[in-house]
Amino acid sequence: MPVLDLIRLVRPAQWSKGIFLLIGPAYGLADKHWDLATGWLSLVLALVVFSLASSACYIVNDLLDAPADRKHPRKMHRPIASGRVSPVLAIALAGTLLALCGVCLFFMPAKQGLWTLAGVAVYVANVTAYSALLKHIVIADVVSLSLGFVLRVLVGCAAVGVSPTTWLLNTTFFLAMFLAFGKRLGERRLLGGEGAALARGVQAGYTDELLRLAVVVTAVVSLVTYAGYVQNQQDKYHLGFNLLWLTILPATYGLLRAIVLLERGTYDDPTILASRDRPFQFAGVLFAALTLVLMWARHHAWVGPAIA
């Protein structure tokens, strides 16, 4: 049995979602709410713990989804669905990953470690509930998936001892819903309504019209919520005008381009879209670069009401 199949089983590409753990600490660092010199190790360990725990959850989900995956043109090649990795070996690997999570938590400060453990435990419980039940219930499936991203944000904040704002949690939640609904719409574009329902049972409860509406609504709400946050930061990034407003431009382009590509059926998964579409990647890099530069300027008090 090739080692490559075990690597594919843990889905290391999905670890990129761990970037959500870094969002809260990044904004908190700009306002000097925590010290990078003392908090970086806890943040790195929290990122590793969440990545390992999410891989274990993916393995369990693949075990439960194997019969349906065999009917999907892309998922049928997954290690368990294809039969290249046995269920026994998959369960053993998931258990090993969770044990490694415990090892990492041991090296974190007690308070941060306990909060991280609590957040990861809720995440595992949520994913387990999703795999066993919620993925079969319309809307509840998307809410559960979105909660996973919110928990990533909470764990990242807990690792360095900062409190997330309501703006951050709302933007994360609605953006995650956009991604989840986008994936549902992409599947229907790739497989058709009946084919999508065979591959993912909950698709029988969705329609193309409903998913189009949900994708647009959640994208708009994400942008409006983020715009509200930008307006709320007027006095923190002011230099002639609110410089943080510049980040709205690549954010708007990236979300709207994702809608276009999902509607066309070019991609059936926003994660794959993000890893392959160059214009979307450019928008993401530009958004991140602008945000980090402005945070750095804020951290050094180069922008703000005193300079305006």
N, C-alpha and C positions, 0 to 999 in steps of 0.2 A: 504494500500500500504506500504510494508516494507521500513523502513528507509535504509536498506541495498541496496535497488535498487537505491536510490538517491545517495548513496555513490559510487556505481558502475558507475552511470551516469557521475559523475565528474572525473572518472578515476584517482584516487590519485596515482596509480602506475606510471602514465605518468609524474608525478611531478619529477621523477628521472632525466628527461631530463634537469631539472633546473641546473644540475651540469655544464652545458655549461656556465651558468652565472658566475660560480666561476673560470673558467679557466684563463681569462684575469687578474682578480684581483690577483690570485695566483702567476702568473708569474710577475706581476707588484710589488707585495709585496716583492718578492725575490730581486728585484733591488731597493727597497725602494722608489718606485714611489708614494706610498700613505701610510697613517698611519692607521694601523689596529684599534688602540684605538679610532680613530674618524670616521672611515669609515665603521665599521662593521654593524652599525644599518641601514645605507642606503642600504648596500648590502643585508641584510636580508629582508628588506622591498621590495626591487626590486625583490628578489626571490619569495616572497609571492605574489606580484602583478602579476608577470608573470605566476605563477602557477594557480592563480585564473582566469586570462584572458584566459589561454590555456584551462582550464576546461570549461569555457563558450563557447569557440570555438568548443570544442569537442561535446558539447550538440547540438549546431546548426548543426554541421556536421552529428550527429546521426539522427537528425530530417530529414535532407535531404536524408540520406542514408537508412532510415528505410525500404523502399521497397526492395532495393537490399540486405540489411543485412538479410532479412528473407529467402534468398536463400543460405546463407552461413552457413556451418555446425557449426561454432563457433560463428559468429556474430549474428545469429538468436536468441541467448539467451540474447542479450543486452536489457536493460530495456525498451527502446522505441520500438524497433523492436518486442519484445515479447508482447507488450501491457500492461506491468505492470506499466509503467509511461506514463501518458497522455501528448500529445504535449503542452497543456496549462501549465501544471505544469512544464514541462521541460523549456519552455520559461521563466517562472517566476523565476526559479532557475538560469538560465543564466543571467538574469537581476540583480538578487541579487548579484551574484559573481562579475559582473562588477561594481556595486555600492561599494562593499567592496574594489575593486581596488582603487577607488577614495579616500576612507578613508585612505588607506595605503599611497598613494601619498601625502596626506596632511601633514603627519608627516616626510616627507623627506625634506632635504634642498632644497631651491627653484631651484637652477641650476640643481642638480642631479634629482630632481623630474620632471622638465620639459623634460630633456633628456630621462628619463625613460618613461615618458608619451608618448613622440614622438616614441620611439622604440616599445613600446607595441601597440600603435595605428597602426603603420605600420604592426606589426605582425598580429593584428586582421584583418586589411584590406587584407593582403596577404592570411590568412586562409579563409576569406570570399570569396575571388576571387577563391581560390582553391575549396572550397565546391560548389560554384555556376557554375564554368566554367573550371578552369584549370585541375581539376582531370580527365576530359574527354579527355585531349590532351596529346598525347604521348610525353615524355621527359619534357614538360612543367610542368606536374604533379610532377615529381621528382625535378625539379629545384625549384618549389614553396615550396615543403616540406623542401628542403635543406636550402633555404633562411630563414626558420623559426629557424633553428639552428644557423645560422650566426647572426640573430637578437638577439638571446639569449646572444651570446658572446658580441655583441655591447652594449646591455642593462647592462650586468654585468660590463663592463668597464666604461660605463657612470655613473653608481651608485657610483663609487669611484674616478672618474675623471682621469682615465688612458686611453691612446690611444692604441688600438690594433694594432699589427704589421700585415703586409700583410701576413707573414708566418702563423700567427694564423688564419686569415680569410680564407686563401686558404685551409689549412689543415682541418678546420672545414667544409667548403663547400664540399670538395670532400669526406670526411668521411661520411657526412650526405647523399650524393648521393649514396655512397656504401650501407648504411643502407636502403635507400628507394628502390634501385634496388634489394637488397637482399630480401626485403619483397615481391616485385613483383615476384621474382623467387620462393620464398618459397610458395607463394599462388598457383603457377602453379604446383609445385611439389605435393601439398596437394590435389588440386581440378582438376588438368588437365587443358589443355588449354581452352576447352569449359566451364567447370565449373567455372574457374577463370574469364572468360569474363562475365558470368552471374552474378557473385557476384560483380565484379568491371569492368564496361564497358570499361575502358581504356585498359584492358588486351587484348582486341581484336586487338589492334594495336601493341602488343608486341609478340615476339616469344621466345621460350626457348633459341635459339641460341643467339639472341640479348641480352637477359637478362644475360646469362652466360658471354658474352663478356663485358657487361656494369659493372657487378659485379667485374670481374677480373681487368678491366681497372681502375675503380675508387678506388679499394683497392690498386693497385700498385701506382697510382698517389698520394693517401693519404700518403703512406709510403715514396715515393720519396720526396714529399713536406716536410714531417716531418723530413726526413733525411737532407734535405737542411737547415731546421731550426737548427737542432742539429749542423751541420757544422758551421753555422753562429754564434753559441754560443761558439765556440772554446775557446775564451779568458775568458769566464765567469765561466766555469766549469772545468778548467784545473787543474789537479793534476797528473802529469806524462803522462796522456793522457786525452782526452775529456770525462769525466765521464758520461756526459749526453748521450753518445753513448749507454750506457748499457740499456737505456729505449727502444731502438729500438728492442731489443730481444723479450720482452713480447708483444710489439705492433705488431710485425710481426707474432708471433705465434697466437695471438688472432684473427687477421684479417683472416689469412689463415685457422684457425680452423672454423671460422664462414662460410667461403666459402664452406668448406667440408660439414658442417652440413646442410646448406641451399640447396646445390646440392643434398644431400641425401634425402631431404624432412623431415628431423628429426624435424625441426621447420619451421613454415611459417612466423615468425616474429622475426627479430633480437632482439627486446626488450624482447620477451619471452625467446629467446635463452640466453640472458645476465642474466636473472633472474633464470635460471634453470641449465645451463651447468656448472659444477664445474671446468673443465679445463679452460674454457673461463673466468670464474670469477677469477680464480687464476691468469691468465695472466693480467686481469684488475687491480686486487689488487696490484700485483707486480709492474706494470707500475706506478700506482699512488704512491705507497710507495717509489719507487726509485726516482720519480720526486720530491715528497715533501721533502725527505731527502736532495736531492741535492739543492733544493731551499733554505732550511733552512741553509745549509752550505754556499750557495752563500750569503744569507742575512747577515751572520756573518763573511763574507770574509774569510772563511776557504778554499775556492777553488777560483781559478782565476789566472791571469798571474803573480801576485806577488809571488805566492807559487810554481808555475810551475818550 
